[in-house]
Amino acid sequence: MSEPLKTEMLDVGKMSGDGLDVTFTVVIPGQVERRYPMRAASLRVGRSDQSDIPIKDASVSSRHCDLVKESGRLLVRDLGSSNGTFVNGKRTEEGELFDGDTLRLGNAATLKVAISGSTRQPAAEPPPIESNEPGGTAMISADQLDAMRRPALGNEPPWAAPSPPPPPSQRPTPSAAPPPLPPRPRAAPVPSRSPSSGLVVGVGIGVAVVVLVGVIGLVFVMRNNARADDARTVQVTIAPMVNVLTQQSPCAYVQDSVAALTQIPAEAAPTLPVRSYRRSAYKRFIDHERDTAKQYQRIATLVATYTDNARKTEGQINSAIAGLNEQTLKSKAKNLSQSLDEWINLSEGYETGWKKLENETNRYADLADKILLKGTGDASAYVNFRFSKPAPRLHGDCRRNSDTQQKEILQQLAILQALVAH
């Protein structure tokens, strides 16, 4: 038997009063289906953990689309995703959703829409109209056709054989010979083609050739202009913004703050059993841990600022990519857009790591306070406490991953520049 559907509880801080009762069922191959009741006026769907409906699939963007209740309607709005949003198989930037619709995000993830409390239905095709006009369709029954075939009186049909001719003795004798036939008119002579008609034909052909050459030349000029516009967009707009975005990684952005952590004097963790005469040393250690947690929080805030600015730059780059004319170039540019999205996902993960380290450090300080100062709590939990990823490891992973991703982005940019250079 298949596993039961899991229902995720979403934020209900923004309740909508439009009367729509909406439920989304997330279906991803190889994963358990999840059902999300829509208890808010809008929901954010994406791969990020901060999304209202998180979808862990590589083809789904971090901020993929919004689901919005508006004026008694349910709308979907794509947020510039890399692989697109599809309603019943048709790609859309913004559209209305109805009960039973299927919403596909990226390559595999789908959301099934269930709506109650609304009578709205998608527009249906109008039924065919029977017409009595010429060329219309007139429907008659077999009885009506039979009635049309019968004469007004009697039972014989109108196509019955006519009465036989009278006998020869009763036929009338012609009184005179028939008049002679009129003479056949002579055909009018065909006028011979004058020399000027050939000149007119030649001029017409020449004009047609000139017009055709002009159209071909116009198309050629327009295509060259479009290619020139694409080259200008790549070199003047896209390339500089990509270089600025990748010039400094999120871990390099907070390098000074991370270095400041090493300036905090190290404080060895007290060992058990608790000694009353070491109470001042215990308090000093707990204060040291809380100060370190505050530094972690400041670093997380700085990374969040970097991430917000990077998202804005990414949006400008994607707008420039959408304005490209040549489809081959636009297709390659989408690979660049996806690499940029992964770069910013790395920044978001780095921010999450510092927040987690802050929470773990505060929890460790609370546990030490209970054991060392108050004489309560679980001593074994204090002795065996482990941090999921200490600060040096967190920072080192960020530097390695950002270097790899930076090379990927610059390689995709070089491909675009090579295409517009030819």
C-alpha positions as CSV (number, residue, x, y, z in Angstrom):
1,M,0.0,0.0,0.0
2,S,1.2,3.5,-0.7
3,E,2.0,5.8,2.1
4,P,-0.7,8.3,3.2
5,L,-0.6,11.8,2.0
6,K,1.3,14.1,4.3
7,T,-0.4,17.5,5.0
8,E,1.9,20.5,5.7
9,M,0.5,23.3,8.0
10,L,1.2,26.7,6.5
11,D,1.3,30.2,8.0
12,V,-2.2,31.4,8.7
13,G,-1.3,35.0,9.6
14,K,-2.8,36.4,6.4
15,M,-6.2,34.8,6.2
16,S,-8.2,35.4,3.0
17,G,-12.0,36.0,3.2
18,D,-12.8,35.5,-0.5
19,G,-14.7,32.2,0.2
20,L,-12.4,30.0,-1.9
21,D,-11.3,26.7,-0.3
22,V,-8.2,25.7,-2.2
23,T,-5.9,22.7,-1.7
24,F,-2.7,21.9,-3.6
25,T,-1.3,18.4,-3.8
26,V,2.5,18.3,-4.7
27,V,3.5,15.3,-6.7
28,I,7.2,14.6,-7.4
29,P,8.4,11.2,-8.8
30,G,10.0,9.1,-6.1
31,Q,8.8,11.3,-3.3
32,V,5.8,11.2,-1.0
33,E,2.8,13.3,-2.1
34,R,2.1,16.3,0.1
35,R,-1.1,18.3,0.4
36,Y,-1.1,22.0,1.2
37,P,-4.4,23.8,2.2
38,M,-4.3,27.5,1.1
39,R,-5.0,29.4,4.3
40,A,-3.4,32.6,3.2
41,A,-4.1,35.2,0.5
42,S,-0.9,34.3,-1.3
43,L,1.7,31.4,-1.2
44,R,5.3,31.4,-2.4
45,V,6.4,28.2,-4.3
46,G,10.1,27.4,-4.8
47,R,13.1,25.3,-3.9
48,S,14.1,27.6,-1.0
49,D,13.3,26.4,2.6
50,Q,11.7,29.8,3.2
51,S,9.0,29.1,0.6
52,D,5.4,28.4,1.8
53,I,5.4,25.4,-0.5
54,P,9.0,24.1,-0.7
55,I,9.8,21.8,-3.6
56,K,13.1,20.0,-3.5
57,D,13.8,19.5,-7.2
58,A,16.8,20.8,-9.1
59,S,14.6,22.1,-12.0
60,V,12.6,24.3,-9.7
61,S,13.9,27.8,-9.0
62,S,14.4,29.1,-5.4
63,R,11.6,31.7,-6.1
64,H,9.5,29.9,-8.7
65,C,6.0,31.3,-8.6
66,D,3.2,32.8,-6.5
67,L,-0.3,31.5,-5.9
68,V,-2.7,34.4,-5.2
69,K,-6.3,34.7,-4.3
70,E,-7.6,37.9,-5.9
71,S,-11.2,39.2,-6.4
72,G,-12.7,35.7,-6.0
73,R,-10.2,34.2,-8.4
74,L,-7.1,31.9,-8.0
75,L,-4.1,33.2,-10.0
76,V,-0.6,31.8,-10.6
77,R,2.3,34.2,-11.3
78,D,5.7,33.0,-12.6
79,L,8.6,34.9,-10.9
80,G,11.1,34.6,-13.8
81,S,11.8,30.9,-13.1
82,S,14.5,29.2,-15.1
83,N,12.5,26.3,-16.4
84,G,9.0,27.9,-16.5
85,T,5.5,27.4,-15.0
86,F,3.0,25.3,-17.0
87,V,-0.8,25.2,-16.6
88,N,-2.3,22.0,-18.1
89,G,0.8,21.7,-20.2
90,K,0.8,25.3,-21.5
91,R,3.6,27.7,-20.3
92,T,2.3,30.9,-18.7
93,E,3.6,33.9,-17.0
94,E,0.3,34.7,-15.2
95,G,-3.1,32.9,-15.5
96,E,-6.2,31.9,-13.6
97,L,-6.5,28.4,-12.0
98,F,-9.7,26.3,-11.8
99,D,-10.7,23.2,-10.0
100,G,-8.9,20.1,-11.5
101,D,-6.1,22.1,-13.1
102,T,-2.5,20.7,-13.1
103,L,0.4,23.0,-12.5
104,R,3.8,21.8,-13.6
105,L,7.0,23.5,-12.2
106,G,10.3,22.8,-13.9
107,N,10.7,19.3,-15.4
108,A,9.0,17.0,-13.0
109,A,7.2,18.6,-10.0
110,T,3.4,19.0,-10.4
111,L,0.7,20.7,-8.2
112,K,-2.9,19.4,-8.5
113,V,-5.5,22.1,-7.8
114,A,-8.7,21.4,-5.9
115,I,-11.1,24.4,-5.4
116,S,-14.4,24.5,-3.6
117,G,-16.6,27.4,-2.7
118,S,-16.4,29.0,-6.2
119,T,-18.7,28.6,-9.2
120,R,-16.2,29.9,-11.7
121,Q,-15.4,27.6,-14.6
122,P,-13.1,28.0,-17.6
123,A,-14.8,29.4,-20.7
124,A,-16.4,26.7,-22.9
125,E,-16.6,26.5,-26.6
126,P,-20.0,27.8,-27.9
127,P,-22.4,25.1,-29.4
128,P,-22.8,24.9,-33.2
129,I,-25.7,27.1,-34.4
130,E,-28.2,25.7,-36.9
131,S,-29.0,28.1,-39.6
132,N,-31.7,28.4,-42.3
133,E,-29.4,30.7,-44.4
134,P,-27.8,29.4,-47.6
135,G,-24.9,27.3,-46.6
136,G,-26.3,26.5,-43.2
137,T,-27.5,23.1,-41.9
138,A,-31.2,22.5,-42.1
139,M,-32.5,19.4,-40.2
140,I,-35.7,17.7,-41.5
141,S,-37.3,14.4,-40.5
142,A,-38.0,11.5,-42.8
143,D,-41.8,12.2,-42.4
144,Q,-41.3,15.8,-43.6
145,L,-39.3,14.6,-46.6
146,D,-42.1,12.1,-47.5
147,A,-44.7,14.8,-47.2
148,M,-42.8,17.0,-49.6
149,R,-42.7,14.3,-52.1
150,R,-46.5,13.7,-52.1
151,P,-48.9,15.8,-54.3
152,A,-51.5,17.9,-52.7
153,L,-54.3,15.6,-53.9
154,G,-54.3,11.9,-54.7
155,N,-51.9,9.2,-53.8
156,E,-49.6,9.2,-56.9
157,P,-46.2,10.8,-56.6
158,P,-45.3,13.7,-58.8
159,W,-42.8,11.7,-60.7
160,A,-45.3,9.2,-62.0
161,A,-45.2,8.5,-65.8
162,P,-47.1,11.0,-67.9
163,S,-50.3,10.1,-69.9
164,P,-49.6,8.3,-73.2
165,P,-49.8,10.5,-76.4
166,P,-53.1,10.3,-78.5
167,P,-53.3,7.8,-81.4
168,P,-51.9,8.9,-84.8
169,S,-55.4,9.6,-86.2
170,Q,-56.0,12.2,-83.5
171,R,-52.7,14.0,-83.9
172,P,-52.9,17.5,-85.4
173,T,-51.5,18.0,-88.9
174,P,-49.0,20.8,-89.3
175,S,-50.4,23.6,-91.4
176,A,-47.0,24.9,-92.7
177,A,-43.4,24.0,-92.9
178,P,-41.2,25.3,-90.0
179,P,-39.5,28.7,-90.6
180,P,-35.8,28.5,-91.8
181,L,-33.1,28.8,-89.1
182,P,-31.4,32.2,-88.9
183,P,-27.8,32.4,-90.2
184,R,-25.1,31.6,-87.7
185,P,-23.2,34.8,-86.6
186,R,-19.6,34.9,-87.6
187,A,-17.0,34.9,-84.8
188,A,-15.4,38.2,-84.1
189,P,-11.8,38.4,-85.2
190,V,-9.2,38.0,-82.4
191,P,-7.3,41.3,-82.1
192,S,-3.6,40.8,-82.5
193,R,-1.3,41.6,-79.6
194,S,0.3,45.0,-79.9
195,P,4.0,45.5,-79.2
196,S,3.2,47.7,-76.2
197,S,1.6,44.8,-74.3
198,G,4.9,42.9,-74.1
199,L,6.5,46.1,-72.7
200,V,3.9,46.2,-70.0
201,V,4.5,42.6,-69.0
202,G,8.2,43.2,-68.9
203,V,7.9,46.3,-66.7
204,G,5.6,44.3,-64.3
205,I,8.1,41.5,-64.0
206,G,10.9,44.0,-63.3
207,V,8.9,45.8,-60.6
208,A,8.2,42.4,-59.0
209,V,11.9,41.5,-59.0
210,V,12.8,44.9,-57.5
211,V,10.1,44.6,-54.8
212,L,11.4,41.0,-53.9
213,V,15.0,42.1,-53.7
214,G,13.9,45.0,-51.5
215,V,12.0,42.7,-49.1
216,I,15.0,40.3,-48.9
217,G,17.3,43.3,-48.3
218,L,14.9,44.6,-45.6
219,V,14.8,41.2,-43.8
220,F,18.6,41.0,-44.0
221,V,19.0,44.5,-42.5
222,M,16.5,43.8,-39.7
223,R,18.2,40.5,-38.9
224,N,21.6,42.3,-38.7
225,N,20.1,45.0,-36.5
226,A,18.7,42.3,-34.2
227,R,22.1,40.6,-33.9
228,A,23.7,43.9,-33.2
229,D,21.2,44.6,-30.5
230,D,21.8,41.2,-29.0
231,A,25.6,41.8,-29.0
232,R,25.2,45.2,-27.4
233,T,22.9,43.6,-24.7
234,V,25.5,40.9,-23.9
235,Q,28.6,43.1,-23.9
236,V,27.1,46.3,-22.3
237,T,24.5,45.0,-19.9
238,I,24.7,41.3,-19.1
239,A,28.5,40.9,-18.9
240,P,29.2,43.8,-16.6
241,M,26.5,42.8,-14.2
242,V,27.6,39.2,-14.1
243,N,31.2,40.3,-13.4
244,V,30.1,42.6,-10.5
245,L,27.9,39.8,-9.0
246,T,30.7,37.2,-9.1
247,Q,33.5,39.6,-8.2
248,Q,32.9,39.0,-4.5
249,S,31.4,35.8,-3.1
250,P,29.2,35.8,0.0
251,C,32.0,34.3,2.2
252,A,34.4,37.0,0.9
253,Y,31.8,39.7,1.7
254,V,32.0,38.8,5.4
255,Q,35.7,37.9,5.5
256,D,36.5,40.7,8.0
257,S,33.7,39.7,10.4
258,V,34.8,36.1,10.3
259,A,38.3,37.1,11.0
260,A,37.1,39.1,14.0
261,L,35.9,35.8,15.5
262,T,39.6,34.7,15.9
263,Q,40.2,37.9,18.0
264,I,37.8,36.7,20.7
265,P,40.0,35.1,23.4
266,A,39.5,31.4,23.5
267,E,37.7,30.0,26.6
268,A,38.1,26.3,27.3
269,A,34.9,24.5,28.2
270,P,34.8,23.6,31.9
271,T,34.8,19.9,32.8
272,L,32.8,18.0,35.3
273,P,32.4,17.6,38.3
274,V,31.2,21.1,39.2
275,R,33.4,22.9,41.7
276,S,31.8,25.7,43.7
277,Y,35.1,27.7,44.0
278,R,35.2,27.9,40.1
279,R,31.8,29.7,39.9
280,S,33.3,32.9,38.5
281,A,35.2,30.9,35.8
282,Y,31.9,29.2,34.8
283,K,30.1,32.5,34.5
284,R,33.0,33.9,32.4
285,F,32.8,30.9,30.0
286,I,29.0,31.2,29.6
287,D,29.3,35.0,28.8
288,H,32.0,34.1,26.3
289,E,29.7,31.7,24.4
290,R,26.8,34.2,24.4
291,D,29.1,36.9,22.9
292,T,30.2,34.5,20.2
293,A,26.6,33.7,19.3
294,K,26.0,37.5,18.9
295,Q,28.9,37.6,16.4
296,Y,27.4,34.7,14.5
297,Q,24.1,36.6,14.3
298,R,25.8,39.7,12.9
299,I,27.5,37.6,10.2
300,A,24.2,36.1,9.2
301,T,22.7,39.6,8.9
302,L,25.5,40.7,6.6
303,V,25.1,37.6,4.4
304,A,21.4,38.3,4.1
305,T,22.2,41.8,2.9
306,Y,24.5,40.4,0.2
307,T,21.8,37.9,-0.8
308,D,19.1,40.6,-1.2
309,N,21.4,42.7,-3.4
310,A,22.4,39.6,-5.5
311,R,18.7,38.8,-6.1
312,K,18.1,42.3,-7.5
313,T,21.1,42.0,-9.8
314,E,19.9,38.6,-10.9
315,G,16.5,40.0,-11.8
316,Q,18.1,42.7,-14.0
317,I,20.2,40.1,-15.8
318,N,17.2,37.9,-16.4
319,S,15.2,40.9,-17.8
320,A,18.1,41.6,-20.2
321,I,18.2,37.9,-21.2
322,A,14.4,37.9,-21.9
323,G,15.0,40.8,-24.4
324,L,17.4,38.9,-26.6
325,N,16.2,38.3,-30.2
326,E,18.0,35.2,-31.4
327,Q,16.6,32.0,-30.0
328,T,19.9,30.1,-29.9
329,L,21.5,32.9,-27.9
330,K,18.5,33.1,-25.6
331,S,18.7,29.3,-25.0
332,K,22.4,29.6,-24.0
333,A,21.6,32.6,-21.8
334,K,19.2,30.5,-19.8
335,N,22.1,28.2,-18.8
336,L,23.8,31.3,-17.4
337,S,20.7,32.3,-15.6
338,Q,20.5,28.9,-14.0
339,S,24.1,29.1,-12.8
340,L,23.4,32.5,-11.3
341,D,20.5,31.1,-9.4
342,E,22.7,28.3,-8.0
343,W,25.2,31.1,-6.9
344,I,22.5,32.8,-4.9
345,N,21.3,29.5,-3.5
346,L,24.8,29.0,-2.1
347,S,24.6,32.5,-0.5
348,E,21.2,31.5,1.1
349,G,22.7,28.3,2.4
350,Y,25.6,30.2,3.9
351,E,23.3,32.5,5.7
352,T,21.3,29.6,7.1
353,G,24.5,28.0,8.3
354,W,25.4,31.0,10.5
355,K,21.9,31.3,11.9
356,K,22.0,27.6,12.8
357,L,25.5,28.0,14.5
358,E,24.1,31.0,16.5
359,N,21.2,28.9,17.8
360,E,23.4,26.0,18.7
361,T,25.8,28.3,20.6
362,N,23.0,29.9,22.6
363,R,21.6,26.4,23.4
364,Y,25.1,25.3,24.6
365,A,25.4,28.4,26.8
366,D,21.9,27.7,28.3
367,L,22.9,24.1,29.0
368,A,26.2,25.2,30.7
369,D,24.3,27.7,32.8
370,K,21.9,25.0,34.1
371,I,24.7,22.5,34.8
372,L,27.5,24.7,36.1
373,L,25.6,27.5,37.9
374,K,22.2,26.2,38.8
375,G,23.0,22.5,39.4
376,T,20.1,21.3,37.1
377,G,19.8,19.8,33.7
378,D,21.4,16.8,31.9
379,A,25.1,16.6,32.6
380,S,25.6,14.0,29.9
381,A,24.0,16.3,27.3
382,Y,26.5,19.0,28.3
383,V,29.5,16.7,28.0
384,N,28.5,15.1,24.7
385,F,27.3,18.4,23.0
386,R,28.5,18.7,19.4
387,F,28.1,21.5,16.9
388,S,26.7,20.5,13.5
389,K,29.2,22.6,11.5
390,P,31.7,24.9,13.4
391,A,32.5,28.3,12.0
392,P,35.9,27.4,10.3
393,R,34.3,24.5,8.5
394,L,31.3,26.5,7.5
395,H,33.5,29.3,6.1
396,G,35.8,26.8,4.3
397,D,32.9,25.0,2.5
398,C,31.6,28.4,1.3
399,R,34.9,29.4,-0.2
400,R,35.3,26.1,-2.1
401,N,31.8,26.0,-3.4
402,S,31.8,29.6,-4.5
403,D,35.0,29.2,-6.4
404,T,33.6,26.3,-8.3
405,Q,30.3,28.1,-9.1
406,Q,32.1,31.3,-10.1
407,K,34.1,29.3,-12.8
408,E,30.8,27.8,-14.1
409,I,29.2,31.3,-14.4
410,L,32.2,32.8,-16.2
411,Q,32.3,29.9,-18.6
412,Q,28.6,30.4,-19.5
413,L,29.2,34.1,-20.0
414,A,32.2,33.4,-22.3
415,I,30.0,31.1,-24.5
416,L,27.5,34.0,-24.9
417,Q,30.2,36.5,-25.8
418,A,31.7,34.1,-28.4
419,L,28.2,33.7,-30.0
420,V,27.7,37.4,-30.4
421,A,31.2,38.0,-31.7
422,H,30.6,35.9,-34.9
